[in-house]
Amino acid sequence: PASEEISLQPLDSETLQGVLNELPDEFRTVLVLFYFQELSYREISDELEVPIGTVMSRLSRGKKHLRQRLTPEDFQ
């Protein structure tokens, strides 16, 4: 099936926390600030004192890790 047709089980907070804990701090921090604290790239950049490009790169790499760990192997 096409990826948009994949029906995944709801993700429980314990599973998500476990996968987030696998990440290096630099990626986990950016993901938490962006998705859970809803900060903008600029706000994260200012908070962490890094360029916006670094924020974007860390967010992308963190999301890639989450996708790889949370997507069933049959659909990767």
CHARMM-style PDB file with segment names, atoms N, HN, CA, C and O in Angstrom:
ATOM      1  N   PRO     1       0.822  -1.218   0.000  1.00  0.00      PROA
ATOM      2  CA  PRO     1       0.000   0.000   0.000  1.00  0.00      PROA
ATOM      3  C   PRO     1       0.850   1.261   0.000  1.00  0.00      PROA
ATOM      4  O   PRO     1       1.987   1.254   0.472  1.00  0.00      PROA
ATOM      5  N   ALA     2       0.293   2.343  -0.532  1.00  0.00      PROA
ATOM      6  HN  ALA     2      -0.631   2.349  -0.915  1.00  0.00      PROA
ATOM      7  CA  ALA     2       0.986   3.630  -0.525  1.00  0.00      PROA
ATOM      8  C   ALA     2       1.161   4.103   0.910  1.00  0.00      PROA
ATOM      9  O   ALA     2       0.356   3.778   1.783  1.00  0.00      PROA
ATOM     10  N   SER     3       2.216   4.870   1.147  1.00  0.00      PROA
ATOM     11  HN  SER     3       2.870   5.134   0.438  1.00  0.00      PROA
ATOM     12  CA  SER     3       2.520   5.283   2.514  1.00  0.00      PROA
ATOM     13  C   SER     3       1.367   6.054   3.151  1.00  0.00      PROA
ATOM     14  O   SER     3       1.155   5.956   4.359  1.00  0.00      PROA
ATOM     15  N   GLU     4       0.609   6.833   2.343  1.00  0.00      PROA
ATOM     16  HN  GLU     4       0.781   6.913   1.361  1.00  0.00      PROA
ATOM     17  CA  GLU     4      -0.496   7.578   2.937  1.00  0.00      PROA
ATOM     18  C   GLU     4      -1.664   6.688   3.321  1.00  0.00      PROA
ATOM     19  O   GLU     4      -2.581   7.132   4.011  1.00  0.00      PROA
ATOM     20  N   GLU     5      -1.643   5.430   2.879  1.00  0.00      PROA
ATOM     21  HN  GLU     5      -0.898   5.069   2.318  1.00  0.00      PROA
ATOM     22  CA  GLU     5      -2.701   4.492   3.221  1.00  0.00      PROA
ATOM     23  C   GLU     5      -2.375   3.676   4.470  1.00  0.00      PROA
ATOM     24  O   GLU     5      -3.213   2.918   4.958  1.00  0.00      PROA
ATOM     25  N   ILE     6      -1.181   3.829   4.974  1.00  0.00      PROA
ATOM     26  HN  ILE     6      -0.500   4.445   4.577  1.00  0.00      PROA
ATOM     27  CA  ILE     6      -0.755   3.057   6.131  1.00  0.00      PROA
ATOM     28  C   ILE     6      -1.524   3.510   7.356  1.00  0.00      PROA
ATOM     29  O   ILE     6      -1.579   4.701   7.662  1.00  0.00      PROA
ATOM     30  N   SER     7      -2.109   2.564   8.044  1.00  0.00      PROA
ATOM     31  HN  SER     7      -2.064   1.597   7.795  1.00  0.00      PROA
ATOM     32  CA  SER     7      -2.815   2.874   9.281  1.00  0.00      PROA
ATOM     33  C   SER     7      -1.957   2.369  10.434  1.00  0.00      PROA
ATOM     34  O   SER     7      -1.799   1.162  10.616  1.00  0.00      PROA
ATOM     35  N   LEU     8      -1.412   3.286  11.201  1.00  0.00      PROA
ATOM     36  HN  LEU     8      -1.540   4.267  11.053  1.00  0.00      PROA
ATOM     37  CA  LEU     8      -0.545   2.915  12.311  1.00  0.00      PROA
ATOM     38  C   LEU     8      -1.334   2.963  13.611  1.00  0.00      PROA
ATOM     39  O   LEU     8      -2.283   3.733  13.754  1.00  0.00      PROA
ATOM     40  N   GLN     9      -0.926   2.136  14.540  1.00  0.00      PROA
ATOM     41  HN  GLN     9      -0.155   1.510  14.423  1.00  0.00      PROA
ATOM     42  CA  GLN     9      -1.534   2.164  15.864  1.00  0.00      PROA
ATOM     43  C   GLN     9      -1.168   3.491  16.533  1.00  0.00      PROA
ATOM     44  O   GLN     9      -0.092   4.036  16.286  1.00  0.00      PROA
ATOM     45  N   PRO    10      -2.062   4.010  17.379  1.00  0.00      PROA
ATOM     46  CA  PRO    10      -1.717   5.239  18.101  1.00  0.00      PROA
ATOM     47  C   PRO    10      -0.419   5.046  18.887  1.00  0.00      PROA
ATOM     48  O   PRO    10      -0.150   3.968  19.417  1.00  0.00      PROA
ATOM     49  N   LEU    11       0.352   6.081  18.948  1.00  0.00      PROA
ATOM     50  HN  LEU    11       0.133   6.957  18.518  1.00  0.00      PROA
ATOM     51  CA  LEU    11       1.642   6.036  19.618  1.00  0.00      PROA
ATOM     52  C   LEU    11       1.460   6.413  21.080  1.00  0.00      PROA
ATOM     53  O   LEU    11       0.960   7.493  21.394  1.00  0.00      PROA
ATOM     54  N   ASP    12       1.870   5.515  21.974  1.00  0.00      PROA
ATOM     55  HN  ASP    12       2.277   4.637  21.719  1.00  0.00      PROA
ATOM     56  CA  ASP    12       1.740   5.851  23.392  1.00  0.00      PROA
ATOM     57  C   ASP    12       2.949   6.678  23.840  1.00  0.00      PROA
ATOM     58  O   ASP    12       4.022   6.613  23.240  1.00  0.00      PROA
ATOM     59  N   SER    13       2.753   7.441  24.889  1.00  0.00      PROA
ATOM     60  HN  SER    13       1.882   7.494  25.376  1.00  0.00      PROA
ATOM     61  CA  SER    13       3.792   8.369  25.345  1.00  0.00      PROA
ATOM     62  C   SER    13       5.053   7.646  25.813  1.00  0.00      PROA
ATOM     63  O   SER    13       6.153   8.184  25.686  1.00  0.00      PROA
ATOM     64  N   GLU    14       4.909   6.449  26.345  1.00  0.00      PROA
ATOM     65  HN  GLU    14       4.016   6.012  26.448  1.00  0.00      PROA
ATOM     66  CA  GLU    14       6.079   5.695  26.808  1.00  0.00      PROA
ATOM     67  C   GLU    14       6.970   5.294  25.633  1.00  0.00      PROA
ATOM     68  O   GLU    14       8.195   5.381  25.716  1.00  0.00      PROA
ATOM     69  N   THR    15       6.348   4.857  24.543  1.00  0.00      PROA
ATOM     70  HN  THR    15       5.353   4.787  24.476  1.00  0.00      PROA
ATOM     71  CA  THR    15       7.115   4.491  23.347  1.00  0.00      PROA
ATOM     72  C   THR    15       7.817   5.715  22.773  1.00  0.00      PROA
ATOM     73  O   THR    15       9.002   5.662  22.442  1.00  0.00      PROA
ATOM     74  N   LEU    16       7.083   6.810  22.659  1.00  0.00      PROA
ATOM     75  HN  LEU    16       6.121   6.853  22.928  1.00  0.00      PROA
ATOM     76  CA  LEU    16       7.679   8.035  22.129  1.00  0.00      PROA
ATOM     77  C   LEU    16       8.830   8.499  23.005  1.00  0.00      PROA
ATOM     78  O   LEU    16       9.882   8.877  22.491  1.00  0.00      PROA
ATOM     79  N   GLN    17       8.648   8.477  24.311  1.00  0.00      PROA
ATOM     80  HN  GLN    17       7.793   8.170  24.728  1.00  0.00      PROA
ATOM     81  CA  GLN    17       9.709   8.908  25.231  1.00  0.00      PROA
ATOM     82  C   GLN    17      10.945   8.021  25.071  1.00  0.00      PROA
ATOM     83  O   GLN    17      12.071   8.520  25.089  1.00  0.00      PROA
ATOM     84  N   GLY    18      10.745   6.728  24.916  1.00  0.00      PROA
ATOM     85  HN  GLY    18       9.830   6.323  24.901  1.00  0.00      PROA
ATOM     86  CA  GLY    18      11.861   5.811  24.735  1.00  0.00      PROA
ATOM     87  C   GLY    18      12.654   6.111  23.480  1.00  0.00      PROA
ATOM     88  O   GLY    18      13.885   6.095  23.498  1.00  0.00      PROA
ATOM     89  N   VAL    19      11.948   6.386  22.381  1.00  0.00      PROA
ATOM     90  HN  VAL    19      10.949   6.399  22.366  1.00  0.00      PROA
ATOM     91  CA  VAL    19      12.627   6.694  21.122  1.00  0.00      PROA
ATOM     92  C   VAL    19      13.313   8.055  21.210  1.00  0.00      PROA
ATOM     93  O   VAL    19      14.428   8.219  20.714  1.00  0.00      PROA
ATOM     94  N   LEU    20      12.666   9.018  21.828  1.00  0.00      PROA
ATOM     95  HN  LEU    20      11.761   8.885  22.231  1.00  0.00      PROA
ATOM     96  CA  LEU    20      13.307  10.325  22.015  1.00  0.00      PROA
ATOM     97  C   LEU    20      14.575  10.207  22.852  1.00  0.00      PROA
ATOM     98  O   LEU    20      15.562  10.893  22.585  1.00  0.00      PROA
ATOM     99  N   ASN    21      14.556   9.345  23.857  1.00  0.00      PROA
ATOM    100  HN  ASN    21      13.755   8.788  24.074  1.00  0.00      PROA
ATOM    101  CA  ASN    21      15.725   9.170  24.719  1.00  0.00      PROA
ATOM    102  C   ASN    21      16.916   8.559  23.982  1.00  0.00      PROA
ATOM    103  O   ASN    21      18.054   8.688  24.435  1.00  0.00      PROA
ATOM    104  N   GLU    22      16.671   7.901  22.863  1.00  0.00      PROA
ATOM    105  HN  GLU    22      15.747   7.796  22.495  1.00  0.00      PROA
ATOM    106  CA  GLU    22      17.761   7.320  22.064  1.00  0.00      PROA
ATOM    107  C   GLU    22      18.564   8.401  21.341  1.00  0.00      PROA
ATOM    108  O   GLU    22      19.728   8.200  20.995  1.00  0.00      PROA
ATOM    109  N   LEU    23      17.928   9.539  21.122  1.00  0.00      PROA
ATOM    110  HN  LEU    23      16.982   9.702  21.403  1.00  0.00      PROA
ATOM    111  CA  LEU    23      18.563  10.604  20.346  1.00  0.00      PROA
ATOM    112  C   LEU    23      19.648  11.328  21.140  1.00  0.00      PROA
ATOM    113  O   LEU    23      19.544  11.467  22.358  1.00  0.00      PROA
ATOM    114  N   PRO    24      20.681  11.786  20.448  1.00  0.00      PROA
ATOM    115  CA  PRO    24      21.635  12.681  21.106  1.00  0.00      PROA
ATOM    116  C   PRO    24      20.894  13.940  21.580  1.00  0.00      PROA
ATOM    117  O   PRO    24      19.903  14.342  20.971  1.00  0.00      PROA
ATOM    118  N   ASP    25      21.368  14.548  22.644  1.00  0.00      PROA
ATOM    119  HN  ASP    25      22.173  14.221  23.138  1.00  0.00      PROA
ATOM    120  CA  ASP    25      20.709  15.728  23.219  1.00  0.00      PROA
ATOM    121  C   ASP    25      20.445  16.827  22.194  1.00  0.00      PROA
ATOM    122  O   ASP    25      19.386  17.454  22.223  1.00  0.00      PROA
ATOM    123  N   GLU    26      21.387  17.066  21.295  1.00  0.00      PROA
ATOM    124  HN  GLU    26      22.247  16.556  21.272  1.00  0.00      PROA
ATOM    125  CA  GLU    26      21.238  18.169  20.337  1.00  0.00      PROA
ATOM    126  C   GLU    26      20.019  17.991  19.437  1.00  0.00      PROA
ATOM    127  O   GLU    26      19.392  18.978  19.052  1.00  0.00      PROA
ATOM    128  N   PHE    27      19.671  16.744  19.095  1.00  0.00      PROA
ATOM    129  HN  PHE    27      20.181  15.942  19.408  1.00  0.00      PROA
ATOM    130  CA  PHE    27      18.494  16.492  18.253  1.00  0.00      PROA
ATOM    131  C   PHE    27      17.222  16.462  19.099  1.00  0.00      PROA
ATOM    132  O   PHE    27      16.200  17.028  18.711  1.00  0.00      PROA
ATOM    133  N   ARG    28      17.289  15.806  20.246  1.00  0.00      PROA
ATOM    134  HN  ARG    28      18.119  15.346  20.561  1.00  0.00      PROA
ATOM    135  CA  ARG    28      16.121  15.700  21.125  1.00  0.00      PROA
ATOM    136  C   ARG    28      15.655  17.084  21.579  1.00  0.00      PROA
ATOM    137  O   ARG    28      14.457  17.368  21.583  1.00  0.00      PROA
ATOM    138  N   THR    29      16.591  17.934  21.955  1.00  0.00      PROA
ATOM    139  HN  THR    29      17.564  17.703  21.952  1.00  0.00      PROA
ATOM    140  CA  THR    29      16.242  19.272  22.432  1.00  0.00      PROA
ATOM    141  C   THR    29      15.489  20.057  21.370  1.00  0.00      PROA
ATOM    142  O   THR    29      14.473  20.684  21.671  1.00  0.00      PROA
ATOM    143  N   VAL    30      15.969  20.033  20.139  1.00  0.00      PROA
ATOM    144  HN  VAL    30      16.795  19.523  19.895  1.00  0.00      PROA
ATOM    145  CA  VAL    30      15.315  20.776  19.054  1.00  0.00      PROA
ATOM    146  C   VAL    30      13.910  20.212  18.796  1.00  0.00      PROA
ATOM    147  O   VAL    30      12.963  20.976  18.610  1.00  0.00      PROA
ATOM    148  N   LEU    31      13.771  18.896  18.785  1.00  0.00      PROA
ATOM    149  HN  LEU    31      14.540  18.274  18.936  1.00  0.00      PROA
ATOM    150  CA  LEU    31      12.449  18.298  18.578  1.00  0.00      PROA
ATOM    151  C   LEU    31      11.468  18.706  19.680  1.00  0.00      PROA
ATOM    152  O   LEU    31      10.323  19.061  19.400  1.00  0.00      PROA
ATOM    153  N   VAL    32      11.920  18.654  20.913  1.00  0.00      PROA
ATOM    154  HN  VAL    32      12.850  18.365  21.140  1.00  0.00      PROA
ATOM    155  CA  VAL    32      11.052  19.013  22.040  1.00  0.00      PROA
ATOM    156  C   VAL    32      10.662  20.489  21.967  1.00  0.00      PROA
ATOM    157  O   VAL    32       9.493  20.827  22.155  1.00  0.00      PROA
ATOM    158  N   LEU    33      11.611  21.353  21.699  1.00  0.00      PROA
ATOM    159  HN  LEU    33      12.560  21.078  21.546  1.00  0.00      PROA
ATOM    160  CA  LEU    33      11.306  22.778  21.614  1.00  0.00      PROA
ATOM    161  C   LEU    33      10.341  23.081  20.471  1.00  0.00      PROA
ATOM    162  O   LEU    33       9.457  23.924  20.618  1.00  0.00      PROA
ATOM    163  N   PHE    34      10.499  22.409  19.346  1.00  0.00      PROA
ATOM    164  HN  PHE    34      11.218  21.724  19.227  1.00  0.00      PROA
ATOM    165  CA  PHE    34       9.661  22.680  18.178  1.00  0.00      PROA
ATOM    166  C   PHE    34       8.261  22.081  18.323  1.00  0.00      PROA
ATOM    167  O   PHE    34       7.262  22.772  18.125  1.00  0.00      PROA
ATOM    168  N   TYR    35       8.196  20.799  18.668  1.00  0.00      PROA
ATOM    169  HN  TYR    35       9.008  20.238  18.829  1.00  0.00      PROA
ATOM    170  CA  TYR    35       6.900  20.118  18.677  1.00  0.00      PROA
ATOM    171  C   TYR    35       6.128  20.230  19.993  1.00  0.00      PROA
ATOM    172  O   TYR    35       4.900  20.303  19.976  1.00  0.00      PROA
ATOM    173  N   PHE    36       6.806  20.245  21.101  1.00  0.00      PROA
ATOM    174  HN  PHE    36       7.804  20.186  21.115  1.00  0.00      PROA
ATOM    175  CA  PHE    36       6.105  20.242  22.382  1.00  0.00      PROA
ATOM    176  C   PHE    36       5.982  21.642  22.994  1.00  0.00      PROA
ATOM    177  O   PHE    36       4.975  21.963  23.626  1.00  0.00      PROA
ATOM    178  N   GLN    37       7.007  22.466  22.800  1.00  0.00      PROA
ATOM    179  HN  GLN    37       7.824  22.205  22.286  1.00  0.00      PROA
ATOM    180  CA  GLN    37       6.922  23.840  23.313  1.00  0.00      PROA
ATOM    181  C   GLN    37       6.489  24.815  22.224  1.00  0.00      PROA
ATOM    182  O   GLN    37       6.256  25.995  22.486  1.00  0.00      PROA
ATOM    183  N   GLU    38       6.383  24.299  20.990  1.00  0.00      PROA
ATOM    184  HN  GLU    38       6.573  23.341  20.778  1.00  0.00      PROA
ATOM    185  CA  GLU    38       5.884  25.057  19.836  1.00  0.00      PROA
ATOM    186  C   GLU    38       6.652  26.351  19.574  1.00  0.00      PROA
ATOM    187  O   GLU    38       6.069  27.384  19.245  1.00  0.00      PROA
ATOM    188  N   LEU    39       7.978  26.268  19.727  1.00  0.00      PROA
ATOM    189  HN  LEU    39       8.452  25.429  19.994  1.00  0.00      PROA
ATOM    190  CA  LEU    39       8.823  27.416  19.409  1.00  0.00      PROA
ATOM    191  C   LEU    39       9.113  27.438  17.912  1.00  0.00      PROA
ATOM    192  O   LEU    39       9.147  26.391  17.266  1.00  0.00      PROA
ATOM    193  N   SER    40       9.321  28.621  17.367  1.00  0.00      PROA
ATOM    194  HN  SER    40       9.294  29.472  17.892  1.00  0.00      PROA
ATOM    195  CA  SER    40       9.696  28.773  15.963  1.00  0.00      PROA
ATOM    196  C   SER    40      11.184  28.451  15.784  1.00  0.00      PROA
ATOM    197  O   SER    40      11.930  28.338  16.757  1.00  0.00      PROA
ATOM    198  N   TYR    41      11.595  28.307  14.529  1.00  0.00      PROA
ATOM    199  HN  TYR    41      10.989  28.399  13.739  1.00  0.00      PROA
ATOM    200  CA  TYR    41      13.022  28.095  14.261  1.00  0.00      PROA
ATOM    201  C   TYR    41      13.842  29.230  14.870  1.00  0.00      PROA
ATOM    202  O   TYR    41      14.877  28.990  15.492  1.00  0.00      PROA
ATOM    203  N   ARG    42      13.375  30.465  14.691  1.00  0.00      PROA
ATOM    204  HN  ARG    42      12.533  30.659  14.186  1.00  0.00      PROA
ATOM    205  CA  ARG    42      14.104  31.634  15.200  1.00  0.00      PROA
ATOM    206  C   ARG    42      14.195  31.577  16.729  1.00  0.00      PROA
ATOM    207  O   ARG    42      15.254  31.852  17.294  1.00  0.00      PROA
ATOM    208  N   GLU    43      13.106  31.227  17.394  1.00  0.00      PROA
ATOM    209  HN  GLU    43      12.246  31.003  16.935  1.00  0.00      PROA
ATOM    210  CA  GLU    43      13.115  31.151  18.854  1.00  0.00      PROA
ATOM    211  C   GLU    43      14.065  30.060  19.348  1.00  0.00      PROA
ATOM    212  O   GLU    43      14.774  30.245  20.337  1.00  0.00      PROA
ATOM    213  N   ILE    44      14.073  28.932  18.657  1.00  0.00      PROA
ATOM    214  HN  ILE    44      13.498  28.781  17.853  1.00  0.00      PROA
ATOM    215  CA  ILE    44      14.986  27.845  19.023  1.00  0.00      PROA
ATOM    216  C   ILE    44      16.429  28.287  18.792  1.00  0.00      PROA
ATOM    217  O   ILE    44      17.305  28.044  19.622  1.00  0.00      PROA
ATOM    218  N   SER    45      16.663  28.935  17.661  1.00  0.00      PROA
ATOM    219  HN  SER    45      15.951  29.133  16.986  1.00  0.00      PROA
ATOM    220  CA  SER    45      17.990  29.450  17.333  1.00  0.00      PROA
ATOM    221  C   SER    45      18.488  30.393  18.419  1.00  0.00      PROA
ATOM    222  O   SER    45      19.632  30.296  18.864  1.00  0.00      PROA
ATOM    223  N   ASP    46      17.631  31.291  18.833  1.00  0.00      PROA
ATOM    224  HN  ASP    46      16.702  31.370  18.471  1.00  0.00      PROA
ATOM    225  CA  ASP    46      18.002  32.247  19.884  1.00  0.00      PROA
ATOM    226  C   ASP    46      18.235  31.536  21.217  1.00  0.00      PROA
ATOM    227  O   ASP    46      19.202  31.828  21.921  1.00  0.00      PROA
ATOM    228  N   GLU    47      17.359  30.617  21.554  1.00  0.00      PROA
ATOM    229  HN  GLU    47      16.574  30.380  20.982  1.00  0.00      PROA
ATOM    230  CA  GLU    47      17.458  29.882  22.829  1.00  0.00      PROA
ATOM    231  C   GLU    47      18.753  29.088  22.925  1.00  0.00      PROA
ATOM    232  O   GLU    47      19.422  29.089  23.958  1.00  0.00      PROA
ATOM    233  N   LEU    48      19.098  28.408  21.830  1.00  0.00      PROA
ATOM    234  HN  LEU    48      18.554  28.407  20.991  1.00  0.00      PROA
ATOM    235  CA  LEU    48      20.275  27.533  21.839  1.00  0.00      PROA
ATOM    236  C   LEU    48      21.544  28.244  21.367  1.00  0.00      PROA
ATOM    237  O   LEU    48      22.641  27.690  21.438  1.00  0.00      PROA
ATOM    238  N   GLU    49      21.379  29.474  20.885  1.00  0.00      PROA
ATOM    239  HN  GLU    49      20.488  29.924  20.827  1.00  0.00      PROA
ATOM    240  CA  GLU    49      22.506  30.254  20.368  1.00  0.00      PROA
ATOM    241  C   GLU    49      23.235  29.515  19.249  1.00  0.00      PROA
ATOM    242  O   GLU    49      24.460  29.387  19.257  1.00  0.00      PROA
ATOM    243  N   VAL    50      22.441  29.028  18.278  1.00  0.00      PROA
ATOM    244  HN  VAL    50      21.446  29.132  18.271  1.00  0.00      PROA
ATOM    245  CA  VAL    50      22.974  28.379  17.078  1.00  0.00      PROA
ATOM    246  C   VAL    50      22.263  28.985  15.867  1.00  0.00      PROA
ATOM    247  O   VAL    50      21.171  29.534  16.008  1.00  0.00      PROA
ATOM    248  N   PRO    51      22.869  28.892  14.681  1.00  0.00      PROA
ATOM    249  CA  PRO    51      22.214  29.419  13.480  1.00  0.00      PROA
ATOM    250  C   PRO    51      20.916  28.664  13.163  1.00  0.00      PROA
ATOM    251  O   PRO    51      20.752  27.503  13.540  1.00  0.00      PROA
ATOM    252  N   ILE    52      19.995  29.345  12.461  1.00  0.00      PROA
ATOM    253  HN  ILE    52      20.128  30.287  12.154  1.00  0.00      PROA
ATOM    254  CA  ILE    52      18.733  28.712  12.070  1.00  0.00      PROA
ATOM    255  C   ILE    52      18.995  27.469  11.229  1.00  0.00      PROA
ATOM    256  O   ILE    52      18.281  26.475  11.363  1.00  0.00      PROA
ATOM    257  N   GLY    53      20.004  27.508  10.368  1.00  0.00      PROA
ATOM    258  HN  GLY    53      20.584  28.316  10.259  1.00  0.00      PROA
ATOM    259  CA  GLY    53      20.335  26.343   9.549  1.00  0.00      PROA
ATOM    260  C   GLY    53      20.673  25.124  10.403  1.00  0.00      PROA
ATOM    261  O   GLY    53      20.346  23.995  10.038  1.00  0.00      PROA
ATOM    262  N   THR    54      21.317  25.351  11.520  1.00  0.00      PROA
ATOM    263  HN  THR    54      21.583  26.268  11.816  1.00  0.00      PROA
ATOM    264  CA  THR    54      21.643  24.259  12.443  1.00  0.00      PROA
ATOM    265  C   THR    54      20.370  23.708  13.072  1.00  0.00      PROA
ATOM    266  O   THR    54      20.230  22.496  13.232  1.00  0.00      PROA
ATOM    267  N   VAL    55      19.448  24.588  13.428  1.00  0.00      PROA
ATOM    268  HN  VAL    55      19.563  25.573  13.298  1.00  0.00      PROA
ATOM    269  CA  VAL    55      18.164  24.151  13.980  1.00  0.00      PROA
ATOM    270  C   VAL    55      17.444  23.272  12.952  1.00  0.00      PROA
ATOM    271  O   VAL    55      16.947  22.196  13.283  1.00  0.00      PROA
ATOM    272  N   MET    56      17.396  23.739  11.717  1.00  0.00      PROA
ATOM    273  HN  MET    56      17.800  24.613  11.449  1.00  0.00      PROA
ATOM    274  CA  MET    56      16.701  22.998  10.661  1.00  0.00      PROA
ATOM    275  C   MET    56      17.352  21.633  10.430  1.00  0.00      PROA
ATOM    276  O   MET    56      16.653  20.632  10.272  1.00  0.00      PROA
ATOM    277  N   SER    57      18.669  21.589  10.409  1.00  0.00      PROA
ATOM    278  HN  SER    57      19.237  22.402  10.537  1.00  0.00      PROA
ATOM    279  CA  SER    57      19.388  20.338  10.203  1.00  0.00      PROA
ATOM    280  C   SER    57      19.133  19.360  11.345  1.00  0.00      PROA
ATOM    281  O   SER    57      18.872  18.181  11.107  1.00  0.00      PROA
ATOM    282  N   ARG    58      19.208  19.843  12.573  1.00  0.00      PROA
ATOM    283  HN  ARG    58      19.421  20.801  12.766  1.00  0.00      PROA
ATOM    284  CA  ARG    58      18.992  18.971  13.731  1.00  0.00      PROA
ATOM    285  C   ARG    58      17.556  18.460  13.771  1.00  0.00      PROA
ATOM    286  O   ARG    58      17.312  17.307  14.125  1.00  0.00      PROA
ATOM    287  N   LEU    59      16.613  19.318  13.409  1.00  0.00      PROA
ATOM    288  HN  LEU    59      16.812  20.255  13.122  1.00  0.00      PROA
ATOM    289  CA  LEU    59      15.214  18.911  13.380  1.00  0.00      PROA
ATOM    290  C   LEU    59      15.003  17.831  12.316  1.00  0.00      PROA
ATOM    291  O   LEU    59      14.317  16.838  12.558  1.00  0.00      PROA
ATOM    292  N   SER    60      15.589  18.031  11.156  1.00  0.00      PROA
ATOM    293  HN  SER    60      16.147  18.837  10.960  1.00  0.00      PROA
ATOM    294  CA  SER    60      15.470  17.051  10.076  1.00  0.00      PROA
ATOM    295  C   SER    60      16.075  15.706  10.461  1.00  0.00      PROA
ATOM    296  O   SER    60      15.468  14.660  10.233  1.00  0.00      PROA
ATOM    297  N   ARG    61      17.251  15.734  11.034  1.00  0.00      PROA
ATOM    298  HN  ARG    61      17.744  16.584  11.218  1.00  0.00      PROA
ATOM    299  CA  ARG    61      17.916  14.491  11.432  1.00  0.00      PROA
ATOM    300  C   ARG    61      17.176  13.797  12.571  1.00  0.00      PROA
ATOM    301  O   ARG    61      17.093  12.569  12.601  1.00  0.00      PROA
ATOM    302  N   GLY    62      16.641  14.573  13.502  1.00  0.00      PROA
ATOM    303  HN  GLY    62      16.708  15.570  13.478  1.00  0.00      PROA
ATOM    304  CA  GLY    62      15.856  13.999  14.595  1.00  0.00      PROA
ATOM    305  C   GLY    62      14.581  13.347  14.084  1.00  0.00      PROA
ATOM    306  O   GLY    62      14.226  12.250  14.516  1.00  0.00      PROA
ATOM    307  N   LYS    63      13.885  14.022  13.160  1.00  0.00      PROA
ATOM    308  HN  LYS    63      14.173  14.913  12.809  1.00  0.00      PROA
ATOM    309  CA  LYS    63      12.659  13.454  12.584  1.00  0.00      PROA
ATOM    310  C   LYS    63      12.959  12.180  11.794  1.00  0.00      PROA
ATOM    311  O   LYS    63      12.184  11.224  11.829  1.00  0.00      PROA
ATOM    312  N   LYS    64      14.074  12.174  11.092  1.00  0.00      PROA
ATOM    313  HN  LYS    64      14.704  12.950  11.064  1.00  0.00      PROA
ATOM    314  CA  LYS    64      14.458  10.981  10.329  1.00  0.00      PROA
ATOM    315  C   LYS    64      14.639   9.790  11.269  1.00  0.00      PROA
ATOM    316  O   LYS    64      14.184   8.684  10.975  1.00  0.00      PROA
ATOM    317  N   HSD    65      15.296  10.020  12.385  1.00  0.00      PROA
ATOM    318  HN  HSD    65      15.665  10.918  12.624  1.00  0.00      PROA
ATOM    319  CA  HSD    65      15.499   8.951  13.368  1.00  0.00      PROA
ATOM    320  C   HSD    65      14.150   8.453  13.896  1.00  0.00      PROA
ATOM    321  O   HSD    65      13.922   7.247  13.983  1.00  0.00      PROA
ATOM    322  N   LEU    66      13.267   9.376  14.245  1.00  0.00      PROA
ATOM    323  HN  LEU    66      13.453  10.356  14.174  1.00  0.00      PROA
ATOM    324  CA  LEU    66      11.950   8.979  14.752  1.00  0.00      PROA
ATOM    325  C   LEU    66      11.191   8.158  13.723  1.00  0.00      PROA
ATOM    326  O   LEU    66      10.597   7.132  14.055  1.00  0.00      PROA
ATOM    327  N   ARG    67      11.209   8.614  12.462  1.00  0.00      PROA
ATOM    328  HN  ARG    67      11.691   9.448  12.193  1.00  0.00      PROA
ATOM    329  CA  ARG    67      10.517   7.873  11.390  1.00  0.00      PROA
ATOM    330  C   ARG    67      11.067   6.454  11.265  1.00  0.00      PROA
ATOM    331  O   ARG    67      10.305   5.494  11.152  1.00  0.00      PROA
ATOM    332  N   GLN    68      12.378   6.330  11.287  1.00  0.00      PROA
ATOM    333  HN  GLN    68      12.997   7.110  11.379  1.00  0.00      PROA
ATOM    334  CA  GLN    68      13.006   5.010  11.139  1.00  0.00      PROA
ATOM    335  C   GLN    68      12.636   4.083  12.292  1.00  0.00      PROA
ATOM    336  O   GLN    68      12.449   2.884  12.086  1.00  0.00      PROA
ATOM    337  N   ARG    69      12.531   4.614  13.478  1.00  0.00      PROA
ATOM    338  HN  ARG    69      12.683   5.588  13.646  1.00  0.00      PROA
ATOM    339  CA  ARG    69      12.250   3.794  14.657  1.00  0.00      PROA
ATOM    340  C   ARG    69      10.770   3.525  14.857  1.00  0.00      PROA
ATOM    341  O   ARG    69      10.401   2.525  15.472  1.00  0.00      PROA
ATOM    342  N   LEU    70       9.910   4.409  14.343  1.00  0.00      PROA
ATOM    343  HN  LEU    70      10.209   5.221  13.843  1.00  0.00      PROA
ATOM    344  CA  LEU    70       8.482   4.278  14.623  1.00  0.00      PROA
ATOM    345  C   LEU    70       7.654   3.762  13.447  1.00  0.00      PROA
ATOM    346  O   LEU    70       6.466   3.478  13.606  1.00  0.00      PROA
ATOM    347  N   THR    71       8.268   3.638  12.266  1.00  0.00      PROA
ATOM    348  HN  THR    71       9.233   3.868  12.137  1.00  0.00      PROA
ATOM    349  CA  THR    71       7.563   3.127  11.100  1.00  0.00      PROA
ATOM    350  C   THR    71       7.806   1.626  11.011  1.00  0.00      PROA
ATOM    351  O   THR    71       8.947   1.175  11.108  1.00  0.00      PROA
ATOM    352  N   PRO    72       6.736   0.847  10.827  1.00  0.00      PROA
ATOM    353  CA  PRO    72       6.944  -0.601  10.701  1.00  0.00      PROA
ATOM    354  C   PRO    72       7.922  -0.908   9.560  1.00  0.00      PROA
ATOM    355  O   PRO    72       7.913  -0.237   8.527  1.00  0.00      PROA
ATOM    356  N   GLU    73       8.748  -1.909   9.754  1.00  0.00      PROA
ATOM    357  HN  GLU    73       8.755  -2.454  10.593  1.00  0.00      PROA
ATOM    358  CA  GLU    73       9.784  -2.264   8.784  1.00  0.00      PROA
ATOM    359  C   GLU    73       9.211  -2.539   7.396  1.00  0.00      PROA
ATOM    360  O   GLU    73       9.874  -2.269   6.395  1.00  0.00      PROA
ATOM    361  N   ASP    74       7.992  -3.070   7.320  1.00  0.00      PROA
ATOM    362  HN  ASP    74       7.453  -3.288   8.133  1.00  0.00      PROA
ATOM    363  CA  ASP    74       7.381  -3.387   6.034  1.00  0.00      PROA
ATOM    364  C   ASP    74       7.165  -2.144   5.180  1.00  0.00      PROA
ATOM    365  O   ASP    74       7.021  -2.258   3.963  1.00  0.00      PROA
ATOM    366  N   PHE    75       7.139  -0.962   5.786  1.00  0.00      PROA
ATOM    367  HN  PHE    75       7.256  -0.869   6.775  1.00  0.00      PROA
ATOM    368  CA  PHE    75       6.817   0.250   5.064  1.00  0.00      PROA
ATOM    369  C   PHE    75       8.000   1.192   4.911  1.00  0.00      PROA
ATOM    370  O   PHE    75       7.831   2.319   4.446  1.00  0.00      PROA
ATOM    371  N   GLN    76       9.187   0.754   5.292  1.00  0.00      PROA
ATOM    372  HN  GLN    76       9.324  -0.162   5.670  1.00  0.00      PROA
ATOM    373  CA  GLN    76      10.361   1.626   5.181  1.00  0.00      PROA
ATOM    374  C   GLN    76      11.005   1.479   3.829  1.00  0.00      PROA
ATOM    375  OT1 GLN    76      12.009   2.134   3.549  1.00  0.00      PROA
TER     376      GLN     76
END
